[in-house]
Amino acid sequence: MLDTLWSLERFADATREHIDLSVRLLSANPPAVHVRNRFSDTLAETVTCTDCGAFVTSWGYRLGTVESVEDAAARLAYLMAALPA
């Protein structure tokens, strides 16, 4: 069985590589990662990880899978108008 919390920790670490984003790991049930653009009051998103290993935004957009965490984080950064470090 997939460890979704560990997968979200990896996703949060990869997302932190984008300097415009503020990242918090939420220990809710289910666990999630809250990401916001530091330079915007409106650009924020909550990402969860499904049991099958897909990273999904709160509005249902599938960012990618645990097999390519960095790509999923980069896709979110692009959607949130963030730059890489």
NORPEPE-V195577 format. One line per field, one symbol per residue. psi: psi as a letter, one per 20 degrees, with the letter a starting at -180 (. if undefined). Layout:
psi->???
//
This chain:
psi->qpnhghghggggghhiiohipppppplaoqqrpppqphjqiinqqpprprhjkppprijjpoharihmghhghhgggghjlqqq.
//
